[in-house]
Amino acid sequence: HEIKGAFRSGGQYHYSMETQSCVCVPMEDSIDVYPSSQWMDLIQVSIATCLNVQHNRINVHVRRLGGSYGSKISRNAQISCACALACYLLNRPARFIMTMESNMLSIGKRCPMHQIYGIEVNDDGVIQSLDTQHWSECGSSPNEPHAGIITYFLKNCYLIDNWNIRGYEVITGTPSNTFCRASGFTEGLAMIENMMEHIAIVANKDPIAVRLANMNDNDKSVLDNIIQKMLNMTYYIKRQISIWEYNRDNRWKKKGIAMVPMKYWTTYVGQFNTILSVCARDGSVCVTLSGIEINQGINTKIAQIAAHTLGIDIELISVKQSNNSAAPNMSETGHNVTIDTCGYATIQVCTQILKRLEPIKKKMENPKWQDVIFKAFQEGIDLYTRYSLTLSGSMEDTLKPYPVYGVTIAEIEIDVLTGQHIIRRVDLMVDAGQSLNPEIDVGQVQGAFVMGMGYWTSENLVYDTETGLLINNRSWNYMPPGAKDIPEDFRVYLRQKTINKDGVYGSQTINEPPLCMSFVIPIAIRSALDSARRDSENVDLWFQLGKF
């Protein structure tokens, strides 16, 4: 079979609770900067360059962000520079908070992408050759290119021996686009899963069987087990039959069900650090890290890691706001890695303190933590320590890359006449290893999936064809998912009895991967539409979803 097709994914506004903002306060010989940024080093360098001053005159402090999803990795720099310039020239405090309309107009979004592909498959749906090209829309400048990321992640869990993948960056007239949660992999997984659906329909094979037939052996050994477990847990075959009967008996309401597998590759690059200091008189612990809390539960997990390593109550741990004096020249918080990297650094500083305390403990009989700390202080033991972690992304690093596997099954219902769709049920299983905090992880899974669900179903950026300005620049006309749009029945499972030997205490970070599996929703919608088209005696095997 020879298959040809096209696929397109659009942009997406990050829609964080907090828009871009910054507060600057002039000091005796410097400026204190409080930006809504997840990259302190970039803010320091950008402001110093803008004001033509030494870098050590810029003091950056970040306590937490009201959400980011990638929008505050680099894009806060222009806001912080403007605020710092006013502070510097007027020698008085300045505050700059963008309105939502200005934020949406000027800040880049997720990169739209267009793909064309040609595939040759045998009668079993196994790919014999695949040729695909994709174009990533950078906006006005290609300073954060995505085509290469998509190329890397497009393979997902499949055998790619006979694949030819080419990616290109395209300059357009919109604001320069930027990273958005699970950048590149969201688009890459959607591209290959769309092709798998196309293969299944043309070859007249079960979509799950087609996916399993095209998986590489290493990933199949893991995912086949998860898939079979999910099929049994969700009564998938029974529900398929029930949906077929429902569609046979209903002309204007249709249901669809679909499954998507995922292999998300987590890798590390950059520098990260943690500082730990112990208060001598009560034993309380201060932890300062280069990572920034961006609504991922980073500070909570770091406190847990420190308490567990030190063997003390978590109430004694205080995670302080990040600043560039304690964490100079460090990498950004993002790309699903900060809990791993700063968590590892936290274990190291705790271990250093414990080694220093060991001789003191041997002199005491069953001492309390507070007693050991005060005795160490009296004997001149340094209760301050720091650990810096430098990573290159190779298997030789202290922290090694690892895959995150997941499988999602979704059932939807559509109204053929109105276009309304209802997500009846979603079952999502993801491998979190030995989860550091299951409640946080489940919350991250739910939030990521719903964000992706909105991306594929309701969120659409509309630009004026003459001026290039964004038309739907506020919550009245840009439509993220609401409370009534989330799945009626949403079941999240953290895969049991798995330990990531390369992770922090056996854990895996899963803040971004679930968003990628949200592409199961348009696949399920396609399944429902197929039934409606058959009722209309439409004989076309394949149709394009979305705008082309």
C-alpha positions in Angstrom: 0.0 0.0 0.0 1.2 3.5 -0.8 -0.1 6.2 1.5 0.3 10.0 1.1 -1.0 12.6 3.5 -0.6 15.9 5.3 -0.9 17.0 8.9 -1.0 20.4 10.6 -0.8 21.5 14.2 -1.4 25.1 15.2 0.0 27.5 17.8 -1.1 27.6 21.4 -1.1 30.5 24.0 0.5 29.4 27.3 -2.4 30.7 29.3 -0.6 30.9 32.7 -2.4 32.4 35.7 0.2 35.2 35.9 1.2 37.3 32.9 4.7 38.5 32.2 5.8 40.9 35.0 8.7 42.4 36.8 9.5 44.6 39.8 12.8 46.5 40.1 14.1 48.3 43.2 17.2 50.5 43.1 19.8 49.7 45.8 23.0 51.4 46.9 25.1 50.1 44.0 22.8 47.7 42.2 19.2 46.9 41.3 17.1 44.2 42.9 15.0 42.5 40.3 11.9 40.4 40.9 10.9 39.0 37.5 8.3 36.3 36.6 11.1 34.3 34.9 12.2 30.7 35.1 15.8 31.6 34.0 17.6 34.0 36.4 20.9 34.0 34.5 19.3 35.2 31.3 17.5 38.1 33.2 20.8 39.1 34.8 22.7 39.1 31.6 20.0 40.8 29.6 19.4 43.7 32.0 23.2 44.2 32.5 23.6 44.4 28.7 20.7 46.7 28.3 21.9 49.1 31.0 25.6 48.7 30.1 26.6 47.8 33.7 28.5 45.0 35.2 26.6 41.8 35.8 27.3 41.9 39.5 25.1 45.0 39.8 21.9 43.0 38.9 20.4 41.0 41.8 17.7 38.6 40.6 15.2 37.0 43.0 12.4 34.6 42.1 10.1 33.0 44.7 7.7 31.3 42.4 5.8 31.8 39.2 2.0 31.8 38.6 2.5 29.2 35.9 4.7 29.4 32.8 4.5 26.3 30.5 7.7 27.6 28.8 6.5 31.2 28.2 8.9 32.6 30.9 12.1 30.8 29.9 13.3 33.6 27.6 10.3 35.9 26.9 10.3 37.6 30.3 13.7 39.2 29.4 12.2 42.0 27.3 9.7 42.9 30.1 12.4 42.8 32.8 14.7 45.0 30.7 12.0 47.6 30.2 11.2 47.7 33.9 14.9 47.8 34.8 15.5 50.7 32.4 12.8 52.8 34.0 14.1 52.0 37.5 17.7 52.8 36.4 16.8 56.1 34.7 14.4 57.4 37.4 16.3 55.9 40.3 13.1 54.7 41.9 11.2 51.4 42.2 9.3 50.4 39.0 6.7 47.7 38.3 5.7 46.4 35.0 2.7 44.0 34.7 1.4 43.1 31.3 -2.3 43.0 30.6 -3.6 39.7 29.2 -4.3 41.4 25.8 -0.7 42.8 25.6 0.7 39.5 26.8 -1.1 37.5 24.1 -0.3 40.0 21.3 3.4 40.3 21.9 4.6 37.0 23.4 5.3 34.1 21.1 3.2 30.9 21.3 3.7 27.2 20.6 5.3 26.8 17.2 2.7 25.8 14.5 3.8 22.9 12.3 2.9 21.5 8.8 3.8 18.1 7.6 3.6 16.1 4.4 4.4 12.4 4.3 4.6 9.3 2.1 4.5 5.7 3.4 4.8 2.3 2.0 3.4 -0.6 4.1 2.7 -4.3 3.6 -0.6 -6.0 4.1 0.0 -6.2 7.8 0.5 -2.5 8.1 4.2 -2.7 8.8 6.1 0.2 7.4 8.5 -0.6 4.6 9.6 2.9 3.9 8.6 6.3 5.3 9.4 9.8 4.0 8.3 12.8 5.9 9.0 16.5 5.8 7.8 19.1 8.3 8.0 22.9 8.6 8.0 24.6 12.0 6.8 28.2 12.0 9.3 30.2 14.1 7.6 33.6 13.9 9.7 36.6 13.2 13.0 35.0 14.3 14.3 31.5 14.7 16.0 31.9 18.1 14.2 28.9 19.6 14.0 26.4 16.6 11.7 23.4 16.9 12.2 21.4 13.7 15.1 19.5 15.1 13.3 18.7 18.3 10.3 17.4 16.4 12.7 15.3 14.2 14.2 13.7 17.3 10.9 12.9 19.0 8.8 11.9 16.0 10.0 8.3 16.2 8.2 7.8 19.5 8.4 4.0 20.2 8.7 2.8 16.7 11.4 1.1 14.5 12.8 3.8 12.3 15.3 1.8 10.1 13.5 2.8 6.8 12.5 6.3 7.8 13.7 9.5 6.2 12.8 12.6 8.3 13.5 16.2 7.3 12.6 19.3 9.2 12.8 23.0 8.3 12.4 26.3 10.1 10.1 28.9 8.5 10.1 32.7 9.3 6.6 34.3 9.4 5.2 37.6 10.4 4.0 36.7 13.9 5.8 37.4 17.2 8.8 35.1 17.6 7.5 31.8 18.9 8.9 30.0 21.9 8.8 26.8 23.9 5.5 25.6 25.2 5.0 22.6 27.5 6.4 19.4 25.9 7.7 21.4 22.9 8.5 19.3 19.9 7.4 16.0 21.4 3.7 17.0 21.4 3.9 17.7 17.7 6.2 14.8 16.9 4.0 12.2 18.7 0.9 13.6 17.0 2.5 13.3 13.6 3.5 9.7 13.9 0.3 8.6 15.6 -1.7 10.3 12.9 0.3 8.3 10.4 -0.4 5.1 12.3 -4.1 5.8 12.1 -3.8 6.4 8.4 -1.9 3.1 8.0 -4.6 1.2 10.0 -7.4 2.5 7.9 -5.8 1.9 4.5 -4.5 -1.6 5.5 -7.9 -2.3 7.2 -6.1 -3.4 10.4 -6.8 -2.8 14.0 -5.0 0.4 15.0 -3.5 -1.1 18.1 -2.2 -4.1 16.2 -0.6 -1.7 13.6 1.2 0.1 16.4 2.5 -3.0 18.0 3.7 -4.4 14.7 5.8 -1.2 14.1 7.3 -0.9 17.5 11.0 -1.6 18.1 11.8 -4.5 20.3 13.1 -2.6 23.3 10.1 -0.3 23.7 7.6 -3.0 22.7 8.8 -5.2 25.6 7.6 -2.4 28.0 4.6 -0.9 26.2 3.0 -4.2 25.2 2.6 -5.1 28.8 1.1 -1.6 29.6 -1.2 -1.8 26.6 -2.5 -5.3 27.5 -3.0 -4.2 31.1 -4.9 -1.1 30.1 -7.1 -3.0 27.6 -8.1 -5.4 30.4 -8.6 -2.7 33.1 -10.8 -0.6 30.8 -12.8 -3.4 29.2 -11.7 -2.0 25.9 -13.0 -4.8 23.6 -16.4 -4.8 25.4 -16.6 -1.0 25.1 -15.6 -1.2 21.4 -18.6 -3.5 20.8 -20.9 -1.3 22.8 -19.8 1.8 20.8 -20.3 -0.1 17.5 -23.9 -0.9 18.6 -24.5 2.7 19.7 -23.3 4.1 16.4 -25.4 1.6 14.5 -28.6 2.7 16.3 -27.9 6.5 16.3 -27.7 8.7 13.3 -26.8 12.1 14.7 -24.9 11.2 17.9 -21.7 9.1 17.5 -19.1 7.7 19.8 -15.4 6.9 19.3 -12.7 5.2 21.2 -8.9 5.3 20.7 -5.6 4.4 22.2 -2.2 6.1 22.1 1.2 4.8 23.3 4.1 7.0 24.3 7.8 6.9 24.9 9.0 10.3 26.2 12.8 10.6 26.4 14.1 12.7 29.3 17.6 14.0 29.0 19.7 16.6 30.8 21.8 19.5 29.7 23.1 22.5 31.8 24.2 23.5 35.2 22.1 23.2 38.4 22.9 23.6 42.1 21.6 23.4 45.7 22.8 25.2 48.8 22.0 23.8 52.3 22.5 25.6 55.6 21.5 24.4 59.1 20.5 26.8 61.8 22.6 25.8 64.8 20.3 26.5 67.7 17.1 24.7 66.6 18.3 22.4 63.8 16.0 23.9 61.1 17.3 23.6 57.6 17.4 26.2 54.8 17.6 24.9 51.2 18.2 27.3 48.2 18.3 25.9 44.7 18.7 27.1 41.2 15.4 25.6 40.2 12.2 27.8 40.4 8.8 26.7 41.5 6.6 26.9 38.4 3.5 25.1 39.7 5.2 21.7 39.3 5.6 21.0 43.0 9.4 21.4 42.8 9.7 23.0 46.3 7.6 20.4 47.9 9.5 17.5 46.4 12.9 19.1 47.2 11.7 19.5 50.9 10.7 15.8 50.9 14.1 14.8 49.4 16.0 16.8 52.0 13.9 15.5 54.9 14.2 11.9 53.8 18.0 12.1 53.2 18.7 13.8 56.5 16.2 11.6 58.4 14.3 14.5 59.9 10.8 15.9 59.9 9.8 17.8 56.8 8.6 20.7 59.1 12.2 21.5 59.7 12.9 22.1 56.0 12.4 25.6 54.4 13.0 26.0 50.7 14.1 29.6 50.1 13.5 31.8 47.1 16.0 31.4 44.3 18.5 34.1 43.6 21.4 34.6 41.3 23.9 35.2 44.1 23.3 31.7 45.5 22.9 30.2 42.0 25.0 32.1 39.6 25.3 31.1 35.9 22.7 28.4 36.2 20.4 26.9 33.6 16.7 27.5 33.3 13.9 25.6 35.0 12.1 23.7 32.3 12.0 20.7 30.0 10.8 18.3 32.6 14.2 17.9 34.4 14.5 20.4 37.3 13.2 18.1 40.0 15.7 15.4 38.9 18.6 17.8 38.7 18.1 19.9 41.7 16.8 16.8 43.6 20.1 15.1 42.9 22.1 18.1 44.0 20.0 18.2 47.2 20.8 14.6 48.0 24.5 15.5 47.6 24.5 18.5 50.0 22.5 16.5 52.6 25.0 13.7 52.3 27.9 16.1 52.8 26.3 17.5 56.0 25.7 13.9 57.3 29.3 13.0 56.8 30.4 16.0 58.8 28.0 15.1 61.6 29.0 11.4 61.8 32.0 12.0 64.2 29.7 14.1 66.5 27.0 11.4 66.6 29.5 8.7 67.6 30.3 10.7 70.7 26.6 11.0 71.8 24.1 8.3 72.8 20.9 8.3 70.7 21.0 12.1 70.2 18.2 14.2 68.7 18.9 16.0 65.5 18.8 19.4 67.2 21.4 18.2 69.8 23.8 16.9 67.2 23.6 20.1 65.2 24.2 22.4 68.2 27.1 20.1 69.3 28.6 20.3 65.8 28.3 24.1 65.9 30.1 24.2 69.3 32.9 22.2 67.8 33.3 24.4 64.8 31.7 22.1 62.2 30.7 24.0 59.0 26.9 23.7 58.7 26.8 25.2 55.2 27.4 23.2 52.0 26.8 23.6 48.3 26.8 21.2 45.3 26.8 22.1 41.6 25.8 19.7 38.9 27.0 20.1 35.3 25.4 17.9 32.7 26.0 17.4 28.9 23.2 15.1 28.0 25.4 12.0 27.6 25.2 8.5 29.2 28.4 9.4 31.0 26.7 12.0 33.2 25.9 11.5 36.8 22.2 11.6 35.9 21.5 9.5 32.9 18.7 10.0 30.3 15.7 7.7 30.7 12.4 7.0 28.9 8.9 7.7 30.3 6.3 5.3 29.0 2.6 5.8 29.0 -0.6 4.7 27.4 -3.9 6.5 27.1 -7.4 5.4 26.1 -10.2 7.9 25.5 -13.9 7.6 24.7 -15.7 10.5 23.2 -19.2 11.4 21.9 -20.0 13.9 19.2 -23.1 15.6 17.9 -22.9 15.4 14.2 -25.3 18.3 13.7 -23.8 20.9 16.1 -20.2 19.7 16.4 -20.4 19.5 20.1 -18.1 16.8 21.6 -18.1 15.3 25.1 -15.2 13.4 26.5 -17.0 10.5 28.3 -13.9 8.8 29.7 -10.1 8.9 29.8 -7.9 6.2 31.2 -4.2 7.3 31.4 -1.3 5.2 32.7 2.1 6.7 33.0 5.4 5.4 34.5 6.4 7.7 37.3 8.9 5.2 38.7 8.7 5.2 42.5 6.8 8.5 42.8 8.1 11.1 45.2 4.6 12.5 45.7 1.7 10.7 44.0 -0.8 13.5 44.7 1.4 16.0 42.9 2.2 13.6 40.1 -1.5 12.8 39.5 -2.3 16.6 39.5 0.4 17.2 37.0 -0.9 14.4 34.8 -4.4 15.8 34.8 -3.3 19.4 34.2 -1.0 18.4 31.3 -3.6 16.2 29.6 -6.3 18.9 29.8 -3.9 21.5 28.4 -3.2 19.3 25.5 -6.9 18.5 25.1 -7.6 22.2 24.7 -4.8 22.5 22.2 -6.3 19.8 19.9 -10.0 20.8 20.3 -10.8 24.4 21.2 -7.8 26.7 21.2 -7.2 28.4 17.9 -5.1 31.6 17.2 -6.7 33.9 14.7 -4.6 36.6 13.0 -5.7 39.6 10.9 -4.6 38.7 7.4 -3.7 42.3 6.6 -2.0 43.6 9.8 -0.8 40.3 11.2 -2.2 41.2 14.6 -3.7 38.5 16.8 -7.5 39.0 16.9 -8.6 36.7 19.7 -6.3 38.1 22.4 -8.3 37.6 25.6 -10.4 35.0 27.4 -13.6 36.0 25.8 -12.5 34.9 22.3 -9.6 32.5 23.0 -11.1 29.2 24.3 -9.0 27.0 26.7 -10.9 24.1 28.3 -13.4 25.0 31.0 -14.7 23.1 33.9 -17.4 21.4 31.7 -14.9 20.4 29.0 -12.8 18.1 31.1 -13.4 14.3 30.9 -16.6 13.2 32.7 -14.6 10.2 34.0 -10.9 10.8 34.3 -8.8 7.9 35.6 -5.1 8.3 36.2 -2.9 5.4 37.0 0.7 5.6 38.1 2.4 2.4 36.9 3.1 0.2 39.8 6.2 -1.7 41.0 8.6 0.2 38.8 11.8 1.9 40.0 13.9 4.1 37.8 17.5 3.2 38.8 18.8 6.4 37.1 16.3 8.7 38.8 16.1 10.5 42.2 15.1 7.8 44.7 13.8 5.7 41.9 11.4 8.4 40.6 10.6 9.7 37.1 9.5 13.2 36.3 6.2 13.3 34.5 5.2 17.0 34.3 5.2 17.2 30.5 4.7 13.7 29.0 0.9 13.3 29.6 0.2 16.4 27.4 1.6 14.5 24.4 -0.9 11.7 24.8 -3.8 14.1 24.6 -3.7 13.5 20.8 -5.8 10.5 21.6 -8.8 12.9 21.7 -8.7 13.9 18.0 -8.1 10.2 17.0 -11.2 9.2 19.0 -13.1 12.0 17.3 -12.0 10.7 13.9 -13.3 7.3 14.8 -16.7 8.8 15.6 -16.7 10.8 12.4 -15.9 7.7 10.4 -19.2 6.2 11.5 -21.1 9.3 10.6 -19.4 9.4 7.1 -20.3 5.8 6.5 -24.0 6.6 7.3 -23.8 9.3 4.7 -22.4 6.7 2.2 -19.1 8.5 2.0 -16.6 6.0 0.6 -13.4 8.0 1.2 -11.1 6.0 3.5 -9.2 9.0 4.9 -10.0 12.7 5.5 -8.0 15.6 6.9 -8.9 17.0 10.2 -8.3 20.7 10.8 -7.2 23.5 8.5 -4.9 23.0 5.5 
